Amino acid sequence: MTGDWLAPLMFLVAFLLIFSGFPVAFALGGTALGFSYWGVCCGYFEWSWMNAFPDRVFGVMSNYILLAVPFFIFMGTMLERSKLAEDLLTTIGLLFGPVRGGLALAVVFVGALLAAATGVVGASVVAMGLISLPVMLRYGYSRELSLGVIAASGTLGQIIPPSVVLVILADQLGVPVGELFVGSMVPGFILVGLYAVYVLGVATFRPNSAPALPASERQMETRELLKKVALVMLPPLALILIVLGSIFAGVATPTEAGALGAVGATILAALNKRLTKKALMGTMEHTSRLTAMVVFLLIGSTAFSHVFRGLNGDLWIEDLLTNLPGGKVGFLLTANLAIFILGFFIDFFEIAFIILPLLVPAARILGIDMVWFGVMVGMNLQTSFLTPPFGFSLFYLRGVTPKEVPTTAIYKGVIPFIVIQLIGLLAICIWPELVDLIELNVAE
């Protein structure tokens, strides 16, 4: 075997280890170590090439923007653990109760709020499943509609800022986080609107699938209901607006805004007398676990990319992607298909740290706008997270649904929302100006 096959073989071995269930960070790091020895034996580089690895790791870890990741995770987890997210769903459910499909509409809008508050898909889907599914089934909603709207709305955390997904994407694409936040706003809310239209359509043409809440459940006076809405909804909304507004106005960087959001969520929990030791410790543990996973992935992917570049793998990928039939269109079709399929099997973080560094150089050569490319990738991943049989959101939801609810009901429920997602993805490909409709002075 000649050295020309080392880079493709390294890529193949890494994915075989990942798909076999081996921890991704160690699969990448172990592959890098093994192929570094092979690279030296084949004369691609000397052992001194590996001396640059610690400097590259230090450079990645000193990236100020990545500090935003634990802050946003902490903010969202605190809102979830302190039951403030549950209060949101209950209150909006009462507000939309008199309308057919009102509970499903409430799930859509709370899903959007949770997406903006948590930015983590797993947390949103699990929270929505635990809180809203029993209520919707109790009041006669069809299982398919209930499961589909929960899975789809919970997955909005991929695309609606301030999203951890977008923070990582911005870092890997080399674009300001604030610009990616701004670019994803319109596509994200277009999806929310399309979800709401679909729910209203189901409620109109199949009213038994989405009934209004019984009058006995809507005994609260209008004045009391409005007061509850103000007390429950306004504080989290204000926090989200302050965090996003400070970024969009150029007052704060995403990292500073994330720190503000973490402190603000803690204050809200304390004001609502929900800041218990259990909630605080659970939030810190979850934040530490997820942040540690990201750090290990960063180290493993940095080792992998360093050795892969030493084997001229970056040139191989670049040549492969820039010479596809169809030029830019061929590249975008290939990139979307690869990301969509990989989204079934590996988490977003792995895709961001393994696949995006291979795609970005070719995208730049082809003159593709990086902010638009980032929004497209986020929308694509959101679609793959919903698609049976391996979509991650489906696994999250399956874990919190009653045993008597079959998995096939989840699959049937998400199909209309997958179609909506594909329409949204197609829309930003046909009209890329949707990503640029909002232009603000954002700080980095």
C-alpha positions as CSV (number, residue, x, y, z in Angstrom):
1,M,0.0,0.0,0.0
2,T,1.4,3.4,-1.0
3,G,1.3,6.5,1.1
4,D,-1.3,8.1,-1.2
5,W,-4.0,6.0,0.5
6,L,-3.1,7.0,4.0
7,A,-5.4,10.0,4.3
8,P,-8.5,8.3,2.9
9,L,-7.7,5.2,5.1
10,M,-7.3,7.4,8.2
11,F,-10.7,8.9,7.5
12,L,-12.3,5.5,7.1
13,V,-10.7,4.0,10.2
14,A,-11.9,7.0,12.3
15,F,-15.5,6.5,11.2
16,L,-15.4,2.8,11.6
17,L,-14.3,3.3,15.2
18,I,-17.0,5.9,15.8
19,F,-19.8,3.8,14.3
20,S,-18.7,0.8,16.4
21,G,-19.6,2.8,19.5
22,F,-16.1,3.8,20.6
23,P,-16.1,7.2,22.3
24,V,-15.7,9.8,19.5
25,A,-12.9,11.8,21.2
26,F,-10.8,8.7,21.8
27,A,-11.5,7.3,18.4
28,L,-10.2,10.5,16.8
29,G,-7.2,10.8,19.1
30,G,-6.3,7.1,18.8
31,T,-6.5,7.2,15.0
32,A,-4.3,10.2,15.0
33,L,-1.6,8.5,17.1
34,G,-1.7,5.3,15.0
35,F,-1.5,7.2,11.7
36,S,1.2,9.6,12.9
37,Y,3.5,6.6,13.2
38,W,2.5,5.4,9.7
39,G,3.0,8.9,8.3
40,V,6.6,9.0,9.7
41,C,7.3,5.6,8.3
42,C,6.0,6.6,4.8
43,G,8.1,9.8,4.9
44,Y,5.2,12.3,5.0
45,F,6.6,14.1,8.0
46,E,9.1,13.8,10.8
47,W,8.2,13.3,14.5
48,S,9.0,17.0,14.9
49,W,5.7,17.7,13.1
50,M,3.9,16.5,16.2
51,N,5.6,19.1,18.3
52,A,3.1,21.6,16.9
53,F,0.2,19.7,18.3
54,P,0.3,21.2,21.9
55,D,0.5,24.7,20.4
56,R,-2.6,24.0,18.3
57,V,-4.5,22.6,21.3
58,F,-3.5,25.7,23.3
59,G,-4.7,27.9,20.5
60,V,-8.0,26.2,20.3
61,M,-8.5,26.3,24.1
62,S,-7.7,29.9,24.4
63,N,-10.5,30.8,22.0
64,Y,-12.5,33.4,23.9
65,I,-15.7,32.6,22.0
66,L,-15.8,29.0,23.2
67,L,-16.3,30.3,26.7
68,A,-19.9,31.1,25.6
69,V,-20.7,27.4,25.4
70,P,-20.8,26.6,29.2
71,F,-22.6,29.9,29.9
72,F,-25.4,29.2,27.5
73,I,-25.7,25.6,28.7
74,F,-25.9,26.8,32.3
75,M,-28.5,29.4,31.4
76,G,-30.8,26.9,29.7
77,T,-30.3,24.1,32.2
78,M,-31.1,26.4,35.1
79,L,-34.3,27.5,33.5
80,E,-35.2,23.8,33.0
81,R,-34.2,22.5,36.4
82,S,-35.9,25.4,38.3
83,K,-39.2,24.4,36.5
84,L,-39.5,27.9,34.9
85,A,-39.8,26.2,31.5
86,E,-42.7,24.1,32.9
87,D,-44.5,27.2,34.1
88,L,-44.1,28.7,30.6
89,L,-45.9,25.7,28.9
90,T,-48.7,25.6,31.5
91,T,-49.4,29.3,31.2
92,I,-49.3,29.5,27.4
93,G,-51.5,26.3,27.3
94,L,-54.1,28.2,29.3
95,L,-53.8,31.2,27.1
96,F,-54.4,29.2,23.9
97,G,-56.8,26.8,25.5
98,P,-60.0,28.0,24.0
99,V,-58.6,27.5,20.4
100,R,-58.7,24.2,18.6
101,G,-55.1,23.0,18.6
102,G,-54.3,25.5,21.3
103,L,-52.1,23.1,23.3
104,A,-50.1,22.2,20.2
105,L,-49.7,25.9,19.4
106,A,-48.5,26.4,22.9
107,V,-45.9,23.6,22.4
108,V,-44.7,25.3,19.2
109,F,-44.2,28.7,20.9
110,V,-42.8,27.4,24.1
111,G,-40.4,25.2,22.0
112,A,-39.2,28.4,20.3
113,L,-38.7,30.1,23.7
114,L,-36.9,27.0,25.1
115,A,-34.8,27.0,22.0
116,A,-33.8,30.6,22.6
117,A,-33.3,29.8,26.3
118,T,-31.5,26.5,26.2
119,G,-29.9,26.2,22.8
120,V,-29.5,22.4,23.5
121,V,-31.8,20.1,21.5
122,G,-31.8,17.2,24.0
123,A,-32.8,19.4,26.9
124,S,-35.7,21.0,24.9
125,V,-37.1,17.7,23.6
126,V,-36.9,16.0,27.0
127,A,-38.5,18.9,28.8
128,M,-41.3,19.3,26.3
129,G,-42.0,15.5,26.3
130,L,-42.2,15.3,30.1
131,I,-44.3,18.4,30.5
132,S,-46.7,18.5,27.5
133,L,-47.2,14.9,26.2
134,P,-49.3,13.7,29.2
135,V,-51.4,16.8,29.1
136,M,-52.0,16.6,25.3
137,L,-52.9,12.9,25.4
138,R,-55.2,13.5,28.4
139,Y,-57.3,16.1,26.5
140,G,-57.7,13.9,23.4
141,Y,-55.0,15.0,21.0
142,S,-53.9,12.4,18.5
143,R,-50.6,10.7,19.5
144,E,-49.0,11.4,16.1
145,L,-49.7,15.1,16.2
146,S,-48.6,15.4,19.9
147,L,-45.3,13.5,19.4
148,G,-44.5,15.2,16.1
149,V,-45.0,18.7,17.4
150,I,-43.0,18.0,20.5
151,A,-40.1,16.5,18.6
152,A,-40.1,19.3,16.0
153,S,-40.5,22.2,18.4
154,G,-37.8,20.8,20.7
155,T,-35.4,20.6,17.8
156,L,-35.7,24.4,17.1
157,G,-32.7,24.8,19.5
158,Q,-30.5,24.0,16.5
159,I,-31.3,27.1,14.6
160,I,-32.9,29.8,16.9
161,P,-30.3,31.9,18.8
162,P,-28.7,32.0,21.3
163,S,-27.8,28.4,20.4
164,V,-24.8,26.4,21.5
165,V,-25.0,24.8,18.0
166,L,-24.5,28.2,16.4
167,V,-21.6,29.1,18.7
168,I,-19.7,26.0,17.7
169,L,-20.6,26.5,14.0
170,A,-19.3,30.1,14.1
171,D,-16.1,28.9,15.7
172,Q,-15.5,26.2,13.0
173,L,-16.6,28.4,10.1
174,G,-14.4,31.4,11.3
175,V,-17.3,33.9,11.3
176,P,-18.5,36.2,14.1
177,V,-21.1,34.4,16.4
178,G,-23.3,37.5,16.4
179,E,-23.5,37.5,12.6
180,L,-24.6,33.8,12.6
181,F,-27.2,34.6,15.3
182,V,-28.6,37.4,13.2
183,G,-28.6,35.3,10.0
184,S,-30.5,32.4,11.6
185,M,-33.3,34.6,13.1
186,V,-35.5,34.8,10.0
187,P,-35.1,31.1,8.9
188,G,-35.8,30.0,12.5
189,F,-39.0,32.0,12.9
190,I,-40.2,31.0,9.4
191,L,-40.0,27.4,10.7
192,V,-42.0,28.4,13.8
193,G,-44.6,30.0,11.6
194,L,-44.9,27.0,9.3
195,Y,-45.3,24.7,12.3
196,A,-48.1,26.9,13.6
197,V,-49.8,26.9,10.2
198,Y,-49.6,23.1,10.0
199,V,-51.1,22.8,13.5
200,L,-54.0,25.1,12.6
201,G,-54.6,23.2,9.4
202,V,-54.9,19.9,11.4
203,A,-57.2,21.5,13.9
204,T,-59.4,22.8,11.0
205,F,-59.6,19.7,8.9
206,R,-59.3,17.0,11.6
207,P,-60.8,18.8,14.7
208,N,-60.9,15.5,16.7
209,S,-57.1,15.3,16.5
210,A,-56.6,18.7,18.2
211,P,-59.6,19.7,20.4
212,A,-59.9,22.8,22.5
213,L,-59.4,22.5,26.3
214,P,-62.7,21.7,28.1
215,A,-64.4,24.7,29.6
216,S,-63.9,23.2,33.1
217,E,-60.2,23.6,32.6
218,R,-60.5,27.3,31.7
219,Q,-62.2,28.6,34.8
220,M,-59.5,31.3,35.4
221,E,-60.8,34.9,35.0
222,T,-59.2,36.9,32.1
223,R,-57.6,39.4,34.5
224,E,-56.1,36.7,36.6
225,L,-54.9,34.8,33.5
226,L,-53.2,37.9,32.0
227,K,-51.5,38.6,35.4
228,K,-50.2,35.0,35.4
229,V,-49.0,35.4,31.8
230,A,-47.2,38.6,32.7
231,L,-45.5,37.1,35.8
232,V,-44.5,33.8,34.1
233,M,-43.6,34.9,30.6
234,L,-42.1,38.4,30.8
235,P,-39.1,37.6,33.0
236,P,-37.7,34.8,30.8
237,L,-38.6,36.8,27.7
238,A,-36.8,39.8,29.1
239,L,-33.7,37.7,29.9
240,I,-33.6,36.3,26.3
241,L,-34.1,39.8,24.8
242,I,-31.4,41.2,27.0
243,V,-28.9,38.5,26.0
244,L,-29.7,38.7,22.3
245,G,-30.1,42.4,22.3
246,S,-26.7,43.0,23.9
247,I,-25.1,40.9,21.1
248,F,-27.0,42.4,18.3
249,A,-26.5,46.0,19.5
250,G,-22.8,45.4,19.7
251,V,-22.8,46.1,23.5
252,A,-21.5,42.7,24.5
253,T,-19.7,39.8,22.9
254,P,-21.5,36.4,22.8
255,T,-19.3,35.2,25.7
256,E,-20.2,38.3,27.9
257,A,-23.9,37.9,26.9
258,G,-23.8,34.2,27.8
259,A,-22.3,35.1,31.3
260,L,-25.1,37.6,31.7
261,G,-27.7,35.0,30.7
262,A,-26.3,32.5,33.2
263,V,-26.4,35.0,36.1
264,G,-29.9,36.2,35.0
265,A,-31.3,32.6,34.9
266,T,-29.9,32.1,38.4
267,I,-31.5,35.3,39.7
268,L,-34.9,34.4,38.1
269,A,-34.8,31.0,39.8
270,A,-34.0,32.7,43.1
271,L,-36.8,35.3,42.7
272,N,-39.3,32.4,42.1
273,K,-37.9,30.6,45.1
274,R,-36.7,27.7,42.9
275,L,-33.0,28.1,43.5
276,T,-32.6,24.9,45.5
277,K,-29.3,23.1,46.2
278,K,-30.5,20.2,44.1
279,A,-31.3,22.5,41.1
280,L,-28.0,24.3,41.4
281,M,-25.9,21.2,41.7
282,G,-27.8,19.5,38.9
283,T,-27.3,22.5,36.6
284,M,-23.5,22.7,37.4
285,E,-23.1,18.9,36.9
286,H,-24.9,18.9,33.5
287,T,-22.9,22.0,32.4
288,S,-19.6,20.4,33.5
289,R,-20.3,17.1,31.8
290,L,-21.4,18.7,28.4
291,T,-18.5,21.2,28.5
292,A,-16.0,18.4,29.3
293,M,-17.3,16.4,26.4
294,V,-16.8,19.4,24.1
295,V,-13.3,19.9,25.3
296,F,-12.3,16.3,24.8
297,L,-13.8,16.4,21.3
298,L,-11.8,19.5,20.6
299,I,-8.5,17.8,21.6
300,G,-9.3,14.6,19.7
301,S,-10.4,16.5,16.5
302,T,-7.4,18.8,16.7
303,A,-5.1,15.7,16.9
304,F,-7.0,14.1,14.0
305,S,-6.9,17.2,11.8
306,H,-3.2,17.8,12.5
307,V,-2.1,14.4,11.4
308,F,-4.6,14.3,8.6
309,R,-3.1,17.6,7.2
310,G,0.4,16.1,7.6
311,L,-0.8,13.2,5.3
312,N,-2.0,15.8,2.8
313,G,-5.6,14.8,3.6
314,D,-6.8,18.4,3.5
315,L,-5.5,18.7,-0.1
316,W,-7.2,15.4,-1.0
317,I,-10.6,16.5,0.4
318,E,-10.2,20.0,-1.2
319,D,-9.5,18.6,-4.6
320,L,-12.4,16.1,-4.3
321,L,-15.0,18.7,-3.3
322,T,-13.9,21.5,-5.6
323,N,-14.0,19.2,-8.7
324,L,-17.4,17.7,-8.2
325,P,-19.8,17.8,-11.2
326,G,-21.9,21.0,-11.1
327,G,-19.3,23.1,-9.2
328,K,-20.9,25.0,-6.4
329,V,-24.3,23.3,-6.7
330,G,-22.6,19.9,-6.7
331,F,-20.6,20.8,-3.6
332,L,-23.7,22.0,-1.8
333,L,-25.7,18.8,-2.7
334,T,-22.8,16.6,-1.5
335,A,-22.2,18.5,1.7
336,N,-25.9,18.6,2.6
337,L,-26.3,14.9,1.8
338,A,-23.2,14.0,3.9
339,I,-24.3,16.1,6.9
340,F,-27.9,14.8,6.7
341,I,-26.8,11.2,6.7
342,L,-24.2,11.6,9.4
343,G,-26.7,13.4,11.6
344,F,-28.5,10.0,12.0
345,F,-25.4,8.4,13.6
346,I,-23.3,11.0,15.4
347,D,-24.0,14.1,17.4
348,F,-23.8,17.6,16.2
349,F,-20.5,18.3,18.0
350,E,-18.8,15.4,16.2
351,I,-20.0,16.7,12.9
352,A,-18.8,20.2,13.6
353,F,-15.4,19.1,14.7
354,I,-14.8,16.4,12.1
355,I,-16.7,17.3,8.9
356,L,-16.9,21.1,8.9
357,P,-13.1,21.6,8.9
358,L,-13.0,19.4,5.7
359,L,-15.8,21.3,4.0
360,V,-14.9,24.9,4.9
361,P,-11.7,25.3,2.7
362,A,-13.6,24.0,-0.4
363,A,-16.6,26.3,0.4
364,R,-14.3,29.3,0.6
365,I,-12.6,28.4,-2.7
366,L,-16.0,28.2,-4.3
367,G,-17.0,31.6,-3.0
368,I,-19.8,30.5,-0.7
369,D,-20.8,32.9,2.0
370,M,-19.9,31.4,5.4
371,V,-22.7,32.9,7.4
372,W,-25.3,31.5,4.9
373,F,-23.4,28.2,4.8
374,G,-23.6,28.0,8.6
375,V,-27.4,28.6,8.7
376,M,-27.9,26.0,6.0
377,V,-25.8,23.5,8.0
378,G,-27.9,24.2,11.1
379,M,-31.1,23.8,9.3
380,N,-29.9,20.5,7.7
381,L,-28.8,19.1,11.0
382,Q,-32.2,20.0,12.5
383,T,-33.9,18.0,9.7
384,S,-31.6,14.9,10.2
385,F,-32.3,15.0,14.0
386,L,-36.0,14.5,13.2
387,T,-35.6,11.8,10.5
388,P,-36.4,8.1,11.3
389,P,-35.1,5.7,12.2
390,F,-32.0,7.2,13.7
391,G,-32.8,10.9,14.4
392,F,-31.4,12.0,17.8
393,S,-34.6,13.9,18.7
394,L,-36.6,10.7,18.3
395,F,-34.4,8.9,20.7
396,Y,-34.7,11.7,23.2
397,L,-38.5,11.7,22.9
398,R,-38.7,7.9,23.0
399,G,-36.9,8.0,26.4
400,V,-39.7,10.0,28.0
401,T,-42.8,8.6,26.4
402,P,-45.0,5.9,28.1
403,K,-44.3,2.3,27.1
404,E,-47.7,1.9,25.6
405,V,-46.9,4.6,22.9
406,P,-45.2,2.7,20.0
407,T,-42.1,4.0,18.4
408,T,-43.9,3.9,15.0
409,A,-46.3,6.6,16.3
410,I,-43.3,8.9,16.8
411,Y,-42.1,8.2,13.3
412,K,-45.5,8.9,11.8
413,G,-45.8,12.1,13.8
414,V,-42.6,13.7,12.7
415,I,-43.1,13.1,8.9
416,P,-45.1,16.3,8.2
417,F,-42.5,18.3,10.2
418,I,-39.7,16.8,8.2
419,V,-41.4,18.0,5.0
420,I,-41.7,21.5,6.6
421,Q,-38.0,21.4,7.5
422,L,-37.1,20.4,3.9
423,I,-39.2,23.3,2.6
424,G,-37.3,25.6,5.0
425,L,-34.0,24.3,3.8
426,L,-35.0,24.6,0.2
427,A,-36.2,28.1,0.8
428,I,-32.8,29.4,2.1
429,C,-31.1,27.7,-0.8
430,I,-33.3,29.3,-3.3
431,W,-33.5,32.7,-1.5
432,P,-30.2,33.1,0.3
433,E,-31.2,36.7,1.1
434,L,-33.5,35.3,3.8
435,V,-30.3,34.9,5.9
436,D,-29.4,38.6,5.3
437,L,-32.9,40.2,6.0
438,I,-31.7,41.5,9.4
439,E,-28.5,43.5,9.5
440,L,-27.3,44.7,12.8
441,N,-24.0,45.9,14.3
442,V,-22.9,42.8,16.3
443,A,-19.9,42.6,18.6
444,E,-17.4,39.8,18.6
